Amino acid sequence: MWGFYRGIQSRMERRSIRQVEQAQNRALETLKELDEQLYERTVSVDEVTLVPYLSSHIRKETPANPNYVPPDGRITDITKEWVM
């Protein structure tokens, strides 16, 4: 039941995103028809106001758990053997 619900939710989210993209494209096309110069300034990349992004500041691993007890290394085979 949960998978069915999540599937419906995902489709609704994709539809909403698609509608927003279409509205944005229509607005840009209208702007292009009204004022070509303003359109070019709108879609151009502004190098001055871009925020620099460095991924080296993000932790890439979780800290060790001090209460973790590692297994002793013995493996118990619980595989069923099927005999004919």
PALOLO-646988 format. One record per atom (N, C-alpha, C, CB): residue number from 0; residue in one letter; atom name; x, y, z. Coordinates in nm, 2 decimals. Atoms other than C-alpha are relative to their C-alpha. Glycine has a CB too. Layout:
REM residues N
R   nr  rest  atom      px      py      pz
R  NUM     A    CA       X       Y       Z
...
END
This chain:
REM residues 84
R   nr  rest  atom      px      py      pz
R    0     M     N    0.08   -0.12    0.00
R    0     M    CA    0.00    0.00    0.00
R    0     M     C    0.09    0.13    0.00
R    0     M    CB   -0.09    0.00    0.12
R    1     W     N   -0.09   -0.12   -0.01
R    1     W    CA    0.29    0.24    0.09
R    1     W     C    0.06    0.02   -0.14
R    1     W    CB    0.10   -0.03    0.11
R    2     G     N   -0.06   -0.02    0.13
R    2     G    CA    0.45    0.18   -0.25
R    2     G     C   -0.10    0.06   -0.10
R    2     G    CB    0.05   -0.14   -0.05
R    3     F     N    0.10   -0.06    0.09
R    3     F    CA    0.13    0.26   -0.43
R    3     F     C   -0.02    0.15    0.03
R    3     F    CB   -0.14   -0.08    0.02
R    4     Y     N    0.02   -0.14   -0.04
R    4     Y    CA    0.09    0.58   -0.23
R    4     Y     C    0.12    0.08   -0.05
R    4     Y    CB   -0.01    0.01    0.15
R    5     R     N   -0.12   -0.07    0.04
R    5     R    CA    0.45    0.68   -0.30
R    5     R     C    0.01    0.02   -0.15
R    5     R    CB    0.13   -0.07    0.06
R    6     G     N    0.00   -0.01    0.15
R    6     G    CA    0.41    0.61   -0.67
R    6     G     C   -0.09    0.11   -0.04
R    6     G    CB   -0.04   -0.13   -0.06
R    7     I     N    0.09   -0.11    0.04
R    7     I    CA    0.11    0.84   -0.69
R    7     I     C    0.06    0.14    0.04
R    7     I    CB   -0.13   -0.02    0.08
R    8     Q     N   -0.07   -0.13   -0.05
R    8     Q    CA    0.30    1.11   -0.48
R    8     Q     C    0.11    0.04   -0.10
R    8     Q    CB    0.05   -0.02    0.14
R    9     S     N   -0.11   -0.03    0.10
R    9     S    CA    0.60    1.09   -0.72
R    9     S     C   -0.05    0.05   -0.13
R    9     S    CB    0.09   -0.13   -0.02
R   10     R     N    0.06   -0.05    0.13
R   10     R    CA    0.38    1.13   -1.03
R   10     R     C   -0.05    0.14    0.02
R   10     R    CB   -0.11   -0.10   -0.04
R   11     M     N    0.05   -0.14   -0.03
R   11     M    CA    0.21    1.43   -0.87
R   11     M     C    0.11    0.10    0.01
R   11     M    CB   -0.08    0.00    0.13
R   12     E     N   -0.12   -0.09   -0.01
R   12     E    CA    0.55    1.59   -0.79
R   12     E     C    0.06    0.03   -0.13
R   12     E    CB    0.10   -0.06    0.10
R   13     R     N   -0.06   -0.02    0.13
R   13     R    CA    0.68    1.53   -1.14
R   13     R     C   -0.09    0.09   -0.09
R   13     R    CB    0.02   -0.13   -0.07
R   14     R     N    0.10   -0.08    0.08
R   14     R    CA    0.36    1.68   -1.29
R   14     R     C    0.01    0.14    0.05
R   14     R    CB   -0.14   -0.05    0.02
R   15     S     N   -0.01   -0.14   -0.05
R   15     S    CA    0.39    1.99   -1.06
R   15     S     C    0.13    0.06   -0.06
R   15     S    CB    0.00    0.00    0.15
R   16     I     N   -0.13   -0.06    0.05
R   16     I    CA    0.76    2.04   -1.16
R   16     I     C   -0.01    0.03   -0.15
R   16     I    CB    0.11   -0.10    0.03
R   17     R     N    0.02   -0.03    0.14
R   17     R    CA    0.67    2.00   -1.53
R   17     R     C   -0.08    0.12   -0.03
R   17     R    CB   -0.06   -0.13   -0.07
R   18     Q     N    0.09   -0.12    0.02
R   18     Q    CA    0.39    2.26   -1.50
R   18     Q     C    0.08    0.13    0.04
R   18     Q    CB   -0.12   -0.01    0.09
R   19     V     N   -0.08   -0.11   -0.03
R   19     V    CA    0.63    2.50   -1.33
R   19     V     C    0.10    0.03   -0.11
R   19     V    CB    0.08   -0.02    0.14
R   20     E     N   -0.09   -0.02    0.11
R   20     E    CA    0.89    2.45   -1.60
R   20     E     C   -0.07    0.06   -0.12
R   20     E    CB    0.07   -0.13   -0.04
R   21     Q     N    0.07   -0.05    0.11
R   21     Q    CA    0.63    2.51   -1.87
R   21     Q     C   -0.04    0.15    0.02
R   21     Q    CB   -0.13   -0.09   -0.03
R   22     A     N    0.04   -0.14   -0.03
R   22     A    CA    0.51    2.83   -1.70
R   22     A     C    0.12    0.09   -0.01
R   22     A    CB   -0.06    0.01    0.14
R   23     Q     N   -0.12   -0.08    0.01
R   23     Q    CA    0.87    2.95   -1.67
R   23     Q     C    0.04    0.02   -0.15
R   23     Q    CB    0.11   -0.07    0.08
R   24     N     N   -0.03   -0.01    0.14
R   24     N    CA    0.93    2.88   -2.04
R   24     N     C   -0.09    0.10   -0.07
R   24     N    CB    0.00   -0.14   -0.07
R   25     R     N    0.10   -0.09    0.06
R   25     R    CA    0.61    3.06   -2.14
R   25     R     C    0.04    0.15    0.04
R   25     R    CB   -0.14   -0.03    0.04
R   26     A     N   -0.04   -0.13   -0.04
R   26     A    CA    0.72    3.36   -1.93
R   26     A     C    0.12    0.05   -0.07
R   26     A    CB    0.02    0.00    0.16
R   27     L     N   -0.12   -0.04    0.06
R   27     L    CA    1.06    3.37   -2.08
R   27     L     C   -0.02    0.03   -0.15
R   27     L    CB    0.11   -0.11    0.01
R   28     E     N    0.03   -0.02    0.14
R   28     E    CA    0.92    3.34   -2.44
R   28     E     C   -0.08    0.14   -0.01
R   28     E    CB   -0.09   -0.11   -0.05
R   29     T     N    0.07   -0.13    0.00
R   29     T    CA    0.68    3.63   -2.36
R   29     T     C    0.10    0.12    0.02
R   29     T    CB   -0.11    0.01    0.11
R   30     L     N   -0.10   -0.11   -0.03
R   30     L    CA    0.97    3.84   -2.22
R   30     L     C    0.09    0.02   -0.13
R   30     L    CB    0.09   -0.04    0.12
R   31     K     N   -0.08   -0.01    0.12
R   31     K    CA    1.17    3.76   -2.53
R   31     K     C   -0.07    0.08   -0.11
R   31     K    CB    0.04   -0.14   -0.05
R   32     E     N    0.08   -0.08    0.10
R   32     E    CA    0.89    3.89   -2.75
R   32     E     C   -0.01    0.15    0.03
R   32     E    CB   -0.14   -0.06   -0.02
R   33     L     N    0.02   -0.13   -0.04
R   33     L    CA    0.85    4.20   -2.55
R   33     L     C    0.13    0.09    0.00
R   33     L    CB   -0.06    0.01    0.14
R   34     D     N   -0.13   -0.07   -0.01
R   34     D    CA    1.21    4.30   -2.48
R   34     D     C    0.12   -0.10   -0.01
R   34     D    CB    0.01    0.08    0.13
R   35     E     N   -0.11    0.09    0.03
R   35     E    CA    1.50    4.11   -2.64
R   35     E     C    0.12    0.02    0.09
R   35     E    CB    0.04    0.00   -0.14
R   36     Q     N   -0.11   -0.03   -0.08
R   36     Q    CA    1.76    4.29   -2.44
R   36     Q     C   -0.01   -0.04    0.14
R   36     Q    CB    0.03    0.15   -0.01
R   37     L     N    0.03    0.04   -0.14
R   37     L    CA    1.60    4.23   -2.10
R   37     L     C    0.00   -0.15    0.01
R   37     L    CB   -0.14    0.05    0.04
R   38     Y     N   -0.01    0.15    0.00
R   38     Y    CA    1.56    3.86   -2.20
R   38     Y     C    0.14   -0.05    0.01
R   38     Y    CB   -0.07   -0.05   -0.13
R   39     E     N   -0.14    0.04    0.00
R   39     E    CA    1.93    3.83   -2.27
R   39     E     C    0.07    0.02    0.13
R   39     E    CB    0.08    0.08   -0.11
R   40     R     N   -0.06   -0.03   -0.13
R   40     R    CA    2.02    3.99   -1.94
R   40     R     C   -0.06   -0.10    0.10
R   40     R    CB   -0.03    0.14    0.05
R   41     T     N    0.07    0.09   -0.10
R   41     T    CA    1.77    3.76   -1.76
R   41     T     C    0.07   -0.14   -0.01
R   41     T    CB   -0.14   -0.01   -0.03
R   42     V     N   -0.05    0.14    0.01
R   42     V    CA    1.91    3.43   -1.90
R   42     V     C    0.15   -0.01    0.00
R   42     V    CB   -0.05   -0.06   -0.13
R   43     S     N   -0.15    0.00    0.00
R   43     S    CA    2.28    3.53   -1.89
R   43     S     C    0.05   -0.04    0.14
R   43     S    CB    0.06    0.13   -0.05
R   44     V     N   -0.06    0.04   -0.13
R   44     V    CA    2.50    3.40   -1.61
R   44     V     C    0.07    0.12    0.06
R   44     V    CB    0.10   -0.12   -0.01
R   45     D     N   -0.07   -0.11   -0.07
R   45     D    CA    2.61    3.67   -1.36
R   45     D     C    0.11   -0.05    0.08
R   45     D    CB   -0.11    0.08    0.08
R   46     E     N   -0.12    0.05   -0.07
R   46     E    CA    2.96    3.58   -1.25
R   46     E     C    0.02    0.07    0.13
R   46     E    CB    0.12    0.01   -0.09
R   47     V     N   -0.03   -0.08   -0.11
R   47     V    CA    2.97    3.85   -0.99
R   47     V     C   -0.08   -0.05    0.13
R   47     V    CB   -0.03    0.15   -0.02
R   48     T     N    0.08    0.03   -0.11
R   48     T    CA    2.68    3.74   -0.77
R   48     T     C   -0.01   -0.15    0.03
R   48     T    CB   -0.14    0.05   -0.02
R   49     L     N    0.01    0.14   -0.03
R   49     L    CA    2.73    3.36   -0.79
R   49     L     C    0.07   -0.03    0.13
R   49     L    CB    0.07   -0.08   -0.11
R   50     V     N   -0.06    0.04   -0.13
R   50     V    CA    2.80    3.20   -0.45
R   50     V     C    0.10   -0.11   -0.03
R   50     V    CB   -0.11   -0.04    0.10
R   51     P     N   -0.10    0.11    0.02
R   51     P    CA    3.12    3.00   -0.45
R   51     P     C   -0.04   -0.12    0.08
R   51     P    CB    0.14    0.05    0.03
R   52     Y     N    0.03    0.12   -0.07
R   52     Y    CA    3.07    2.64   -0.36
R   52     Y     C    0.12   -0.09    0.01
R   52     Y    CB   -0.12   -0.07   -0.08
R   53     L     N   -0.11    0.09   -0.01
R   53     L    CA    3.33    2.41   -0.22
R   53     L     C   -0.05   -0.12    0.07
R   53     L    CB    0.12    0.07    0.09
R   54     S     N    0.05    0.12   -0.06
R   54     S    CA    3.24    2.05   -0.15
R   54     S     C    0.10   -0.06    0.10
R   54     S    CB   -0.02   -0.10   -0.11
R   55     S     N   -0.09    0.05   -0.09
R   55     S    CA    3.55    2.00    0.06
R   55     S     C   -0.04    0.03    0.15
R   55     S    CB    0.14    0.05   -0.02
R   56     H     N    0.05   -0.03   -0.13
R   56     H    CA    3.37    2.15    0.36
R   56     H     C   -0.10   -0.09    0.05
R   56     H    CB   -0.05    0.14    0.00
R   57     I     N    0.11    0.10   -0.04
R   57     I    CA    3.11    1.87    0.37
R   57     I     C    0.07   -0.12    0.05
R   57     I    CB   -0.09   -0.03   -0.12
R   58     R     N   -0.05    0.13   -0.05
R   58     R    CA    3.18    1.57    0.59
R   58     R     C   -0.05   -0.11   -0.09
R   58     R    CB   -0.05   -0.02    0.14
R   59     K     N    0.03    0.11    0.09
R   59     K    CA    3.20    1.27    0.37
R   59     K     C   -0.01   -0.14    0.07
R   59     K    CB    0.10   -0.01   -0.11
R   60     E     N    0.01    0.13   -0.07
R   60     E    CA    3.20    1.00    0.64
R   60     E     C   -0.07    0.03    0.14
R   60     E    CB    0.14   -0.07    0.02
R   61     T     N    0.07   -0.02   -0.13
R   61     T    CA    3.01    0.94    0.96
R   61     T     C    0.11   -0.03    0.11
R   61     T    CB   -0.12   -0.10    0.02
R   62     P     N   -0.09    0.03   -0.10
R   62     P    CA    3.20    0.94    1.29
R   62     P     C   -0.01   -0.14    0.06
R   62     P    CB   -0.01    0.10    0.12
R   63     A     N    0.01    0.14   -0.05
R   63     A    CA    3.29    0.61    1.45
R   63     A     C   -0.09   -0.01    0.13
R   63     A    CB    0.14   -0.04    0.04
R   64     N     N    0.08    0.02   -0.12
R   64     N    CA    3.05    0.47    1.71
R   64     N     C    0.08   -0.06    0.11
R   64     N    CB   -0.13   -0.09   -0.04
R   65     P     N   -0.08    0.06   -0.11
R   65     P    CA    3.23    0.42    2.04
R   65     P     C   -0.06   -0.12    0.06
R   65     P    CB    0.03    0.11    0.10
R   66     N     N    0.06    0.12   -0.06
R   66     N    CA    2.98    0.16    2.15
R   66     N     C   -0.01   -0.12   -0.09
R   66     N    CB   -0.14    0.04    0.05
R   67     Y     N    0.01    0.11    0.09
R   67     Y    CA    3.02   -0.06    1.85
R   67     Y     C    0.09   -0.12    0.04
R   67     Y    CB    0.03    0.05   -0.14
R   68     V     N   -0.07    0.12   -0.03
R   68     V    CA    3.12   -0.42    1.92
R   68     V     C    0.01   -0.08   -0.12
R   68     V    CB   -0.06   -0.08    0.12
R   69     P     N   -0.02    0.08    0.13
R   69     P    CA    3.27   -0.59    1.61
R   69     P     C   -0.03   -0.14    0.02
R   69     P    CB    0.13    0.03   -0.06
R   70     P     N    0.02    0.15   -0.01
R   70     P    CA    3.17   -0.95    1.54
R   70     P     C    0.13   -0.07    0.02
R   70     P    CB   -0.07   -0.05   -0.12
R   71     D     N   -0.12    0.08   -0.04
R   71     D    CA    3.41   -1.22    1.66
R   71     D     C    0.06   -0.07   -0.12
R   71     D    CB   -0.04   -0.10    0.10
R   72     G     N   -0.06    0.06    0.12
R   72     G    CA    3.47   -1.35    1.30
R   72     G     C   -0.05   -0.14   -0.02
R   72     G    CB    0.14    0.00    0.02
R   73     R     N    0.05    0.13    0.03
R   73     R    CA    3.29   -1.68    1.34
R   73     R     C   -0.13    0.02   -0.07
R   73     R    CB   -0.02   -0.07    0.14
R   74     I     N    0.12    0.00    0.08
R   74     I    CA    3.02   -1.74    1.08
R   74     I     C   -0.07   -0.12    0.02
R   74     I    CB    0.04    0.03   -0.15
R   75     T     N    0.09    0.12   -0.01
R   75     T    CA    2.73   -1.97    1.14
R   75     T     C   -0.07   -0.01   -0.13
R   75     T    CB   -0.09    0.01    0.13
R   76     D     N    0.07    0.02    0.12
R   76     D    CA    2.61   -2.11    0.82
R   76     D     C   -0.14   -0.05    0.02
R   76     D    CB    0.08   -0.10   -0.09
R   77     I     N    0.14    0.04   -0.02
R   77     I    CA    2.23   -2.13    0.83
R   77     I     C   -0.07   -0.02   -0.13
R   77     I    CB   -0.07    0.11    0.08
R   78     T     N    0.06    0.03    0.13
R   78     T    CA    2.18   -2.21    0.46
R   78     T     C   -0.07   -0.13    0.01
R   78     T    CB    0.11    0.00   -0.11
R   79     K     N    0.08    0.12    0.00
R   79     K    CA    1.91   -2.47    0.41
R   79     K     C    0.06   -0.09   -0.11
R   79     K    CB   -0.15    0.02   -0.02
R   80     E     N   -0.05    0.09    0.11
R   80     E    CA    2.03   -2.78    0.22
R   80     E     C   -0.12   -0.08   -0.04
R   80     E    CB    0.11   -0.10    0.06
R   81     W     N    0.12    0.06    0.06
R   81     W    CA    1.77   -2.92   -0.01
R   81     W     C    0.05   -0.14   -0.06
R   81     W    CB   -0.06    0.08   -0.12
R   82     V     N   -0.04    0.14    0.04
R   82     V    CA    1.80   -3.30   -0.07
R   82     V     C   -0.12   -0.06   -0.08
R   82     V    CB    0.04   -0.08    0.12
R   83     M     N    0.10    0.06    0.08
R   83     M    CA    1.61   -3.49   -0.34
R   83     M     C    0.00   -0.15    0.03
R   83     M    CB    0.01    0.03   -0.15
END
